[in-house]
């Protein structure tokens, strides 16, 4: 029936009425808090391009995690800044690597025991050249060799699982990495460790601030030969299908806000849990607007996250996790 019998505003009259009929909700448990772990003790180094985000030594990372747990946040995504780097990124699978140290310390914290610990699996933070795999020189320059890189990624994932990762999350975008990691996990008696695959990771301009945070900027070239082209939705669906066939348990979309259509298409296509990564550039862009007074900080923070949930994400990796959890309390 049309107006005046039908009045859509009837169900918008009060906070309680709006809450009752809300179709998409956002809870602290839907959020994943990223942490950048660095060597040292008592280190809490601000990241210039990401206000409110820090490089943390292991002891400070544990404190940060305990705060996240107290806010009801669902989990952590761990990245590492090693003391040294080499061409193969050997610090990624070192049993005493920086993330491995962090995982063991977090597992010993009673206050952080309810957090799901997700370990990023990639080599770019550990390689001297900043690329996500082994390099090969060709007549056209340098290229990342796919198949030899798989062995190193698999070795890294097994090491992280052994150190205490609840989930391993390959973000490198090498073909075949999920199958290689699944095989390595099973061989290492970590068959119960799930794989959260960055199934469609686009070669995006929105990663800029992260490269400062993780000290992972490529020393030459870029990553467009292995990360996805931003115009390709159908290709993203193929990537998702292949990763699930290889054994991925969950998938992650990255970035989030510029690719909400990809999240929606994935949600309509598959029934596995889907995460979305509100990446560093999205965070820094909003922070800049907040500092200028152009956007309401609290409302825009929650609205940006709710939009990602509405598109179809079951959980969101976001640098706003702690701020949003406080607002939702």
Phi, psi and omega in degrees: 000147183266173175303140011268355179297318178263120178232104183297335182288349180301327184266015180240013194287334185211165177302315183293323178293317180296321178295323182297323186254010182295130184277325181237130181242162179227125180234154177305327180292348177277355191252143177243129184260117178283143178228135176253113186259132182231164179293162175110190178219138181068022183270127174219080189266118180297144175262114190304320185273359181226082183306132179087000179246144188224154161276130189237134169290168186303316181296321178288326177297322178296317177299316180297318179295320180296323175295316179300318179297320180295336179272358179082014179294147188287326184184183180236149169244119189259131173238155183234146172243102186286164177291327180217162182230157174216180187293333182261352181070041187296340177296342182293327182248008176297127182297341175248026177295167187296319178288323177300318176299316180297319179298315181296320179293320180294323179294336180273352181273115179296326183290337183255010189295337182272359178278140171278124182262114181253125180255122175294136179246103176199169183249350190297329179286344188250346182271146180292337181264349175082005177266169191267018181189190180283135183267151176223132180274129178236177179295337180266003183122210182261142176225155177273124180279123186290299192294317176296333179292331182300321180299321181288322177295318179297318179297320179296314181299317179296320178296318181292320177297318179298325181284347176127005179297131176282330181218141171251141188230091179291127184238011190280333183068029169281142176292133176086004185293326183295314179298318180296319180291319179299318179298316181293319179297315181295321180292333181267016180061031175247040183294342179271359179278119180285157174250121172258102185272130166289082191288323176231094179251116187269148176286092194246147172288347184278004178270356188312304182298328178302323184293333170288316183298318184260001183050052188234019180293137176300139180284344176200156178065202179213189186250020184288346178280350177230335170273159191282151174287135186296346181270001193249095176281316182296322178297323178300321179293324176295317178302316180298312181302315182294318180295322178291321177298327181280349176121010176295140179266332180215163178230155181231133177261137182208128353290183184257293190300319178285353185231037179298330178294329178290318177300314180298314181297321178294319180297323179285341186266322188232159182254003180283162175299138181239130172248162175226144182252109172281098197281177188303318181294324176297315179297310184293325177299314179292320179299321178297319178294323178296316182295329178280349184078016183277336179229149173287118187304307186293312183293317182292323178302308183290323180295320179298321181286320179297322179298323178291319176297317182296327178294338176136001181285133175281329178213160187228127169276121185207142175285352174271005191306310182292317178298316180294320180298321178295319180294328183276348184297000000 
